Amino acid sequence: MTRDYDRAINFLENRTNYERFRSIPYDRMGKNLAHLTRFVDSMGIRPRAKVVHIAGTKGKGTTALFLEKIFRDEGARTGLFTSPHLFAWEERFAVGGTPCQADDLAETLIELQERLAAFEKDEPNELPLTTFELSVAAAFLLFEKKECDLILLETGLGGRDDATNICRPDLVVLTSLGYEHQKQLGCSLTEIAAEKGGIIKPHVPVISGIGIDRGDLPPASALAAFPEFLRWKTVTREAINDALSVIRRIAADRNAPLLELERVEPAAAKAARERIGTAPKRCAQIALSAAELLAGLPSPSRRNARYVSIASASLPARGEVLRRAPLVIIDGAHTRDSAASLAGGLEQLPASRRTLFFAALADKDVEGILWELMPKFDRVFLTEIPDTPRSLGTAELSARARRVAAALPPDRVPVTEAEPNLAKLFDEARNLPADELLCVTGSFYLAARAAAALKK
């Protein structure tokens, strides 16, 4: 099967892959949606499964994993499409809670390649379908073959123009809003809300976690006291309220019932209490509420079982503990909010010294992320992600870190140095004292390399 697998993966990877672009051309993405829809329809895919479509600045992957575990434990055959993967393409197409088999993926992609060749003869298109677009089509085809009862789709970027938006969902989930991908989605939170809310469909229920604990956000009047690099990317109460108005308007225009969550219930927080940070607790609340919308109010015993599902769900590279002595944690946090959640959780863990390995993609809010992380560590090593064109170089990363350090109180500034050789850092990590804490974060691409190097 190796030759078929290589052929299949080459077909996927040799298409235009926006994940490898330094700047993603979002304006192109929506141009292929109609073409992609016709291609998927031409294959006769009519999934009998219920479909949940999930978008949000952060938390969509964790929410999807929690929701998948709830329904899998209740006997559903689940199909989960997420991105990116850590080690292999199969991870993006999970069936029954585990990555699909390599031969199943190869068979699906080869069939997809053959069907695409026939389709494009009859219906050529100016823009060839991309890697991500075809992976969405592959997910639909694979999950149908596997007779999944529930399909969960995580958007790749934005929502309105994302390839996953060709789905016909039974439930739409919006997890959060923040300032990310502004070049693609818009500078204001209302513009970003409009893009994320673009996945709302007529008459389809929507559950929103955007407003959870919004009273904890700073008012706009407080921004004057923030460092300049934080002001234009700090979510305020006013901004989130305006963004919520956009979501409400879209839902009303499309006659889509909207359930807005405002806080994390104690039972949801308790179910996620072993997770690092506050973000998993928000995601637990969203997943539990989504399960009720999909399947109705559970009995007390089933509700308790769902708490157990949340507590036992696997969350790769999301506060994942690789080793205990020293304590090594990897996380894909690549937004300021995610970093704040992670930093707050790490602060509760005992350690004689705290070390951070950090790298980021060039289009991320690096200053905002470092603002949350740097004060929580004694040492920070800035590095690069090899073979990733979007990775920010250590020279630019160091300049941004100095900018952050200049705005921090002197006693909160860690020892910081650049080390572009990631392999060298991992070699040093293997010799840390048992009572230290090491966190590797800033990107899922970095987390994947850490997992491969340090799990041993």
Protein Blocks (a to p, Z undefined) as FASTA:
>chain_A
ZZmmmmmmmmmmmpccfklpfbdcfklmmmmmmmmmmmmmmnopacfbdcdddedfehkl
mmmmmmmmmmmmnopacdddddddfkbmklmmcgehiacdfklmmmmmmmmmmmmmmmmm
mmccfbacdfklmmmmmmmmmmmmnopabdcdddfbhjlmpmklmpccfbdcdfbdcdeh
klmnojbfklmmmmmmmmpcghiacddfklgoklmpccfklmmmpcfklmmmcccfklmm
mmmmmmmmmmmmnopacdddfbdcfklmmmmmmpgcjklmmmmmmmmmmmmmmnopadfk
lmmmmmmmmmmpccehihpafbfbdcddddfbfbfklmmmmmmmmmmpgcfbdcdddddd
fkbcfklmmmmmmmmpfbdcddddehilkbccfklmmmmmmmmmmmpcfklcccddddfb
lmlmmmmmmmgcfkbccddehifklmmmmmmmmmZZ
